[in-house]
Amino acid sequence: MFAKIIFIITISLLVTAPVLVLAAGCNSLTGVCNPAGSEQNWTIENLTANVIKKVMGVLAIVFILLILWAGATRLFAQGNADQIKKSYDTILWAVLGLVIIFSSYIILNFVFSKLSF
């Protein structure tokens, strides 16, 4: 069981690693990359927005992996009622988590549009 969890975490990190890269804009004269984009965009708002977008991307990948896992569980259940219920619950909680994620994104987007740092 422990080996399975380590395997899933490793695969998840390998899949989500490209999303975690924050380096967006590089200065052509100095060759230094700024994690928030260009020099004009170096604000708390933009840095926070970039981090939130990256986290949302990672959570979307986790959602897709959960749906695939639940589908595989249901596919290989072979009529076992416990396995079918487990896959149904996984799908239910994954969709509920996605709704919460999108709701928080909408709320944060509204708050950041109204606030100015």
Secondary structure, DSSP 8 states (H G I E B T S, - for coil): -HHHHHHHHHHHHHHHGGGG----EE-TTT--EETTSSGGG-SHHHHHHHHHHHHHHHHHHHHHHHHHHHHHHHHT-TT-HHHHHHHHHHHHHHHHHHHHHHHHHHHHHHHHHH---
